[in-house]
Amino acid sequence: MNVVLLEPEIPANTGNIGRTCVATGTRLHLIEPLGFRLGEKEIRRAGMDYWKDLDVTLYLDYGDFQEKNPGARIYYASTKAPQTYDQISYREDDFLLFGKESAGIPEEILLENQETAIRIPMMEDIRSLNLSNSVAVILYEALRQQGFAQMQREGALTRYRWRER
């Protein structure tokens, strides 16, 4: 899977998303301009020691991203989208694109991609979820549909053993 952040503004969100990407074997794509420098301590703190393991690609702008990923199947996550994220059958090489925290994805991009614009259901009076939470919700649905391929599905206790089921 691929997570794409279009002009992210808050380093802690990007750090959390980076950590989620490492935990799930997902590639992260960052489209400039960024609202921070990649070396900022907030990103390192949120991503902890995982940031060095992150598969991340940086793009100059949205056009650069499109040019370098021709034919990509991209889903555009927005509170303005006409369909919900659970109505999609995801594939392992899909891209999940999220807009910047203050404004989301520009409406021009959403209109050009109406068939692949998706939303997370929520109460009417709520503007949006936190960006890192939105990424986790949609990414984990996509991974669930793929059977969490190559992911560890069972936990282990440190000092004890689970009872046999």
N, C-alpha and C positions, 0 to 999 in steps of 0.2 A: 504494500500500500504506500501511498504518497500523501503527505499532508503539506498543503501550500498555505503560507501566510502572506497575504497581500498587504504590504506596508504596515507591519505590526508596530505598535507604539510603546507597549509596556514590557520592559525586559523580564520581569518576573513571569508574565504569561508565556513568553517565548521560551524561557528556561524550563517551566513546567511542561510545556508541550514537547520540548526537546527530550526531556526525561521520559515522557510517555512514548515518544517515538523510539527511543533506545529500548525500552521495555517490551515493545511490540515488534521490533524489527522493521520499523516504518521509516522511510526516507522523509526528511524535512526539506522543503523548498521555501526560501525566504525571498520575497520580491521587494526591492528597494523602492522608495527610501524607507529606511528603518528609523524608528523614533529613538534609537539608542545605538551605541557602539557594541559590537559583538563581544568585546572583551570585558564589558562591565561586570562588576562583582555581583550585581543582582541576577544576571543570567547564570553565572557560575554557581551562585548560592541556590537558586531554584533548580538548576540541573544537576547540582552537586558534582560528584566526580564522574558523572555519566557523560558530560558534554564532550569529552575527548573521544568517546565511542560513537558519537552521533554522525550519521550519514547526512550531511547537509550541503545544499547547493544554493548559491546566492545568484540573483538575477538583477540586472540594472533597472528593469521596469516590467510591467505586464506584457508589453510587446516582446521583450527579450525572452520571457518565460514561454510565451506561445511559440515563438520561433524555434526554441530549443526543445520543445516537446510537441512536435507536429503529430496530429492524429490521436492525441491523448484523450481518454475518456475522463472528463472533469465534471465533478459535482460541486455546485456553488452553494454554500451554506449561508442562508440569510433569513432573518425574521420576516422578510417580505415575500419569500418564495411561495409558490402555489401548491406544492406537494410536500409531504412529510418524508423524512429521511428513511423511515421504515418501509416505504413503498418501492424501494430500489433493490435490485439484485446486483450486489457489488462483485467486482472481479479483483483479483489480487494486484493488478497493476493500475487500478483506478487512482485518480487524484481527487482529493477532498480539499477544496479551496475555501478559505475563510478570510473575511475582510478585516480591516483595522478596527480596533476597539471603539473608536469614537464615531465612526460613520458606516462601518460594514463595507460591503461590496458596492461599488457605484452602480446605480440603477441602469445605466447604459449597458454594462456588462451583463447584468441580470436579464434584461430584455433580449439580448442577443443569445442567451442561453436558457430560455424559459423552461425547456424540456428537462434540463438537468439542474434546475434550481431547487434546492431542498430546504426544509425548515425543521426545527425541533418544536413540537407542540408545547405550549405553555399558556398560562392564564393571560387573559386579554390585557390586563393593566401592567404587565411586566414588559419592559423595553427589550431586554435580552438577558441571556445567561452570560457568565464570565467566559471569555474566549477559550481558556484552557479546558473548562468543563464542557463546552460545546464540542471541541475537538475530541475529547475522550468519549462522549456519548456516541457520536457518529462513527468514529474510528472503531470502537469496540463492537458496534452493530455490524460493520463491514467484516471485521475479523471473526465474529460469531458465525456469520453466514458461511465463512470459509473453514469452519471447524477449528478455529484457532490453530491453523497449520503451523507446525514447527515451534509451538509455544508450550511451555511447561503447564500442564493442566492439574497437577497434584502438588500440594504443599507438604512440607516435612517439618515435624517438630524438632527442636534442637536437643532437648533432654529426654523426651518421651517418644512413644510410638502411638500412632493412631490404631484404634481397634479395627480388626478385619471387618469388612462389610459383608 
